[in-house]
Amino acid sequence: MTQTPGTPGPLPTSAAPAEAGADPDDLPVPPRVEITYCTQCRWLLRAAWIAQELLTTFGTRLGEVALVPGTGGVFTVRIGDDLVWDRSEQKGFPEIPALKQLVRDRAAPGMSLGHTDRSAAAAAGTAPGTAGPSES
């Protein structure tokens, strides 16, 4: 079969070796993140920004990031059924590095967050990847 110059050939199909021939029901389902925000407070932009940060950082490690409108000053972040952040309990909005660490610990435990991990380790007085100061 010859291909006419300038026309694309068939698209290559690719499957990861571990997934080739695997039953789709046996593959792990990436977690769903749900950000509920107050529409009365006009927190949609904050929720969208946080969603964008999580999607940029975690990519396909997250199955979905949903924005859920609410009222009454609500601002929560959930991963599945697990409440990760509640503005009323934590008395404010999450800092992005802290929220990324909370999400990472649940959705991608082995993933490095680079400078975020190094900053947290420096603040705790430990090297990244080590336990905290030993108690004697």
NORWOGI-V764032 format. One record per residue. N is the residue number from 1. RES is the residue in one small letter. PHI is phi in degrees with one decimal (none if undefined). Layout:
BEGIN
{{N	RES	PHI} {N	RES	PHI}}
END
This chain:
BEGIN
{{1	m	none} {2	t	-104.6} {3	q	-111.9} {4	t	-71.2} {5	p	-56.9} {6	g	89.4} {7	t	-104.9} {8	p	-71.8} {9	g	-81.8} {10	p	-64.0} {11	l	-71.5} {12	p	-70.6} {13	t	-104.1} {14	s	-136.0} {15	a	-133.6} {16	a	-61.7} {17	p	-53.4} {18	a	-69.7} {19	e	-97.2} {20	a	-61.3} {21	g	76.8} {22	a	-76.8} {23	d	-72.2} {24	p	-56.5} {25	d	-71.6} {26	d	-90.0} {27	l	-77.8} {28	p	-66.0} {29	v	-93.4} {30	p	-62.6} {31	p	-70.3} {32	r	-99.0} {33	v	-103.0} {34	e	-123.9} {35	i	-111.1} {36	t	-99.7} {37	y	-130.6} {38	c	-84.7} {39	t	-74.6} {40	q	-65.1} {41	c	-87.2} {42	r	62.0} {43	w	-97.3} {44	l	-58.9} {45	l	-62.8} {46	r	-64.2} {47	a	-63.9} {48	a	-66.1} {49	w	-63.7} {50	i	-63.9} {51	a	-59.6} {52	q	-62.3} {53	e	-62.3} {54	l	-67.5} {55	l	-66.5} {56	t	-66.1} {57	t	-74.5} {58	f	-100.5} {59	g	49.6} {60	t	-77.4} {61	r	-71.7} {62	l	-108.0} {63	g	-79.5} {64	e	-167.0} {65	v	-125.0} {66	a	-108.0} {67	l	-103.1} {68	v	-118.4} {69	p	-70.2} {70	g	-143.2} {71	t	-139.6} {72	g	77.2} {73	g	80.1} {74	v	-73.2} {75	f	-153.4} {76	t	-129.1} {77	v	-127.1} {78	r	-124.1} {79	i	-119.5} {80	g	61.4} {81	d	-92.0} {82	d	-88.2} {83	l	-77.5} {84	v	-95.2} {85	w	-147.1} {86	d	-134.0} {87	r	-56.8} {88	s	-71.1} {89	e	-79.7} {90	q	-88.2} {91	k	59.9} {92	g	157.6} {93	f	-88.9} {94	p	-74.6} {95	e	-75.5} {96	i	-56.6} {97	p	-58.9} {98	a	-66.8} {99	l	-65.4} {100	k	-61.5} {101	q	-66.2} {102	l	-63.7} {103	v	-67.5} {104	r	-57.7} {105	d	-60.9} {106	r	-99.1} {107	a	-98.2} {108	a	-149.1} {109	p	-54.9} {110	g	-87.7} {111	m	-78.0} {112	s	-86.3} {113	l	-102.2} {114	g	59.1} {115	h	-63.5} {116	t	-65.1} {117	d	-65.6} {118	r	-64.9} {119	s	-64.5} {120	a	-65.9} {121	a	-66.1} {122	a	-64.5} {123	a	-66.1} {124	a	-86.3} {125	g	80.7} {126	t	-126.6} {127	a	-81.9} {128	p	-56.5} {129	g	84.1} {130	t	-115.1} {131	a	-72.8} {132	g	-67.3} {133	p	-57.6} {134	s	-75.1} {135	e	-98.3} {136	s	-112.5}}
END
